[in-house]
């Protein structure tokens, strides 16, 4: 499905899971400084629309900077707390500290983060939409049985856009598509 299309499923999702960096906040690679957290334009308003519609919200994020020795666990928690302060509340926070070659079950595009966040929210992955800016986000959604919405950024590959079933112009448009699918 392309930009401007309705969701492939007209069933109302129970929850929306968001990638953190590049989707909810401006991507600062390996950010461990809460002062550098800047929401993407329109993020708070978009999230508040979902909350007003009764949807549960969560965050699923790869944080390989921990495995690479660039961040500590406290750094990730501090940045997450700042995101929650600016854009929350979120009912679930799941993040993977592993590197890309560790073969864990949580690192996107594996389904672990999506499954765990859905469980935290009391729903099944099939009741979730995952919103992210790269193919790994949508891969995790598909692997877990959730729906995905791609919000491309400067780091999104053209092949990821072509492969995506649902593509939104920005976070507000992604919310429009999610809420339109609920009707």
N, C-alpha and C positions, 0 to 999 in steps of 0.2 A: 504494500500500500504506500502511496506517495504523500507528499506534503498536501495537507488540506483534506485528506480522506478521513472518514470516520473509522473508528476502531474495528478490527476484524471481528470482534465479538461485541454484540450489543448488550451483553450482560454487565451489570454494574460491578466493577472491581471492589473488593473490600479494603484493599490496601495499595499504596503506591510506595515503591522502594526506589530511592535515588542514589546514584553515584554521587560522591562528594565533590571531588576536584574536577573542575571543568563543567560540571553540571549545576551544582548548587552554589559553589564559590569559584572565583577566578583561580585557575590552576597555577599554583606556585610550586614547582617541582620540589618534592621532599620537604614540604613546609613543616617546621616544628615550632613556629612562632605565631601564637594567637593574634598578635598585632598585625600580622600580614593577611589575615582572613578578610576577604572582601566578597560579599554576595554578588552573584551575577545579577544584572539588571532585571528587576521585576520578580526576583525570587520570592521575597516575603509575601507579596500580593498573590502570587500563583499558589504558594503553599497554603495560605489562608483560605483561598477559594476551595481547595480540596478539603481542608478541615471543616469548613462551613457545610460542605456536602456530606460530611460524616465519614469520610475515608480516613483510615489509619495510615500513618506515615512512618517510614523508616529509612535508614541510610545503610548502604552496603559499599565498602570501599577497600580497594587494594592499597596497602601501605608498605610496599617493598623497601622503603627507606630504612625500616627497622632491620630487616635482614641484611641490608647493605652497610649497616653501621652508621647511617647518616641521621637517624632519628632514634630516640629512646621511646619506650612505651609511654612514659609520662608526657613526652612531646605530643604524641598522637592524641592522647587523652585531652591535653590542654587545647589543642586545635579543635577537636571535636566539641569540647565544651563551649568554645567561642562560637562555632557554627550553631550549636544548639541555642546559645544566648541570642544570636542575631536572627535565626530563622526557625527555631523550634517552637513548641516541643515536638520531638520525635519519639515515637513509642518503641523504636528498636534502633540500636546502633550495633552494626557488625562490621568488623574490619579484619583483613588478613595481613599479618606481619611477615609473611613468607616471601621469598624471592621467586622469580619466574621459573627457576629450574628445580625447585624443591619438591614438586609433585604433590603438593597438598590438595585437599579436597575443597578448600575454601576459596582459594584465589580465583577470581573471575578470569577466564570464562567457566571454571568449574561451578557447580550449582550450590556449593556449601553455604556461602553467605546468604543467598536468596532463601534457601530452605530454612536456615537458622532464624533469619529476620522474620520470615512468615510465621514460624512457630512462636517467636517472641510476641508477635501481634495477635496470635490466636487464630490464624487463618492458614489455608493451604497455599502453596505457591501458585496453583491454578487460579486463586482468587486475587492475585497480585499483578500489577503492571510495574515493570522495572524501567526507569528513565535514566539514560546515560549518554555519554558523548563519544564512545568508541565501541567497536565490534565486540570486545570482551564483555561489556555490560549486557549487550543483547544476547551474546552467547550464553552467559550465565542464566539469563531469563529463560531462554529456550531449553537449556539443559535441566532446569528445575521445573519446567512445565508452566512458566509464567509468560505473560505477554510482554513485549518490549517496545519502547519508543526511543528512537535515536534523535538527539538534539546535537547536530554537528557543530564542531568548533574548528579552529585552525589546525588542530591535531588529528581530526577525523580523516581517515583515508577515504578517497573516492570509492574504492571497492567496498568499504563498510557502508557508505551511503547507498550504493547500488544494491547491496545485499539486504538492507534493512526493509522490513515489511511496513513499518510506520516511521515516517520522518517528520519532525516538527521544526519550524523555523527557529524557535526559541522556547524557553521554559513555559512562558505563558501560553504559547500555541500548543505545547504538549498537554498542558492542563485542559485547554479547550477540547482537544481530541479525546482525552480520558473522560471528561464529563459528558461529551457528546455520545460516547459509547455507553454511558450509563442510562441514556434515555430510551 
